[in-house]
Amino acid sequence: MNWTEAALLTDVEEMYQPTEEEERDYWSGKGHLVFKVRSYDPTSFLPFEIECEDYSGCVGGLDETLGIEYAINEGILDVGPLHIGFTYEVSGITVVWTRGDGWTTDDDVDYYVEGGVIKYAPLRDLISAWWWHLIGHRIRNWKNARSKT
């Protein structure tokens, strides 16, 4: 890549700016989320490994600030009990922003699931997730332990 191409790419990146409406929707628009629960490790900081497939609206802001995986594991985005191998479709996610005074109180944000949570388990995903939970991670840990010695 030469300097002309690099300058052209920089100009293209700088040209796109989201509109006020797009930015408002990103931070506080009604959103949806589709994710899969890949594995469970109770000794990990985030016990459920989550793979996000699709999201919109305020979930974009949630992903940028806290992270979707952290929010689901900590119950900030309450989707109910999680199960390995299941896919969750969460609709009607809303957010309420509370502005602090900047001195004695902080800004606060609360996420609510006003729509429903649909969960289903495609057989292939269910088998794959349980295989990893029961066998696969042990193989990985064994390989990692061997490579350290």
N, C-alpha and C positions, 0 to 999 in steps of 0.2 A: 504494500500500500504506500503510495507516495503522499506528499503533503497536500496536493490538490484534492485527492480522494478523502483524506482525513478531514480537511476543511469542509468539504461538501457534506460529509456525514454529520459533522458538528452543527452545520447550519440547518440540516433537516431536523435533527433532534431539538434544536432550539425553537424551530418554527411551531411545533405542536405544543399547544397549551390547552388544557381542558377548559371547557366553558364553566361558568359559575354553576350552571345546573348539573353538569357532570360531576363537579367537585362536591356539591351539596348531596347528590345521590350517593357518592362514594363514602361520605362520612355519616350521613343520617337518613338515607333513603331506606325504604323497606327492602329487606334482602332475603335471599334464600341460600342454602348451603347443602351440598351433596358430598358426603365423605364415607370412607370405608375404615373399619377398625381392622388393622393388619395383625397386631400382636399385643400381648400383655406381659409385662415384666414388673412384678410388684416391687423389685429392688431399685428400679429406675426412678429418676426424678419425675418423669412423665410416664406413668405406668402403661398407658395405652398408646400404641403407635398408630397414628392416624394419617391416612392419605386423602388429601382434599382433591375432589374431582372437579367441582364447579362451585362458584359463589357469585353473588351480586349484591348491590346496594351497600348497606352499612357493614357488611361482613368484610368488605375490602379494607375499611378503616380499622376494623378489629384485627385483621391479619397484619396490617402495617404497625399497629401499636403493640399489642400483646402477643399476637400469633394465634392462629386458629387452634392448633394442637394444645397449646397451653390453656387457652380459654375453655376448651371442652374438658380437658383433664381436671382442671380446677373447679369446674362447675359454674364458671362465669357465664357461659352459654349453656343453660340447663336443657339437655336433650334427653334426660332420663338415664337409666342404667345402660352401660355399653357392653356389647358382646362381641367376641372375636369372630371375624368372618362376615359380619353384617354390614350392609350398606344403609346409611341413614340419609333421608331427604327431609330437610328441615325448611319449612316455609313460614313466611310472616315474621321474620326477625326484625325487631325494631330496637331503636336505641334512644335513650333519654340522657341528654347532657345537662349537668348541673354546674353552673359557672361559680367558681370560688371567688373570693375577693382578692386573691393574690397575696394575702398576708397571713391571715389566721386560718383560712380554709382553702383546701385545694379544689381544683376542678374534679368533677366526678362523672363517671359514665356508667350506665347500667344497660345491659342488653336483655331483651325479653323475647321469648318465643310465643308469638300470638297466634300463629298458624298451627299446623300440626306437625308431628314427627312421624314419618313413615319409615319403617325399617323392614328390610327383607334380606335374605341370604341366598344369593346364587350358589348352587351346589359347588361349582368349581372354586369360588372364592372361599367358601366355608371349609372345604377339604384342604385347600392350600394354606389357609391361616392356621388350622389346627395342626397340619403337618409341621409347619414352622414352629408353632408353640411347643409341640411335644418332641420334635426331633431336630429340625433344622438349626435352631439357635445353638444346640449343643455341639453340632459339627463345627459351626463357625467359632465357638469358644474354644474348642479343642484345637483347631487350626491356629487360632491366634496365640494360644498358650505354647504350641510347638514352635511358632516362629520367634517367640521371645527368648527361647533357650538356645 
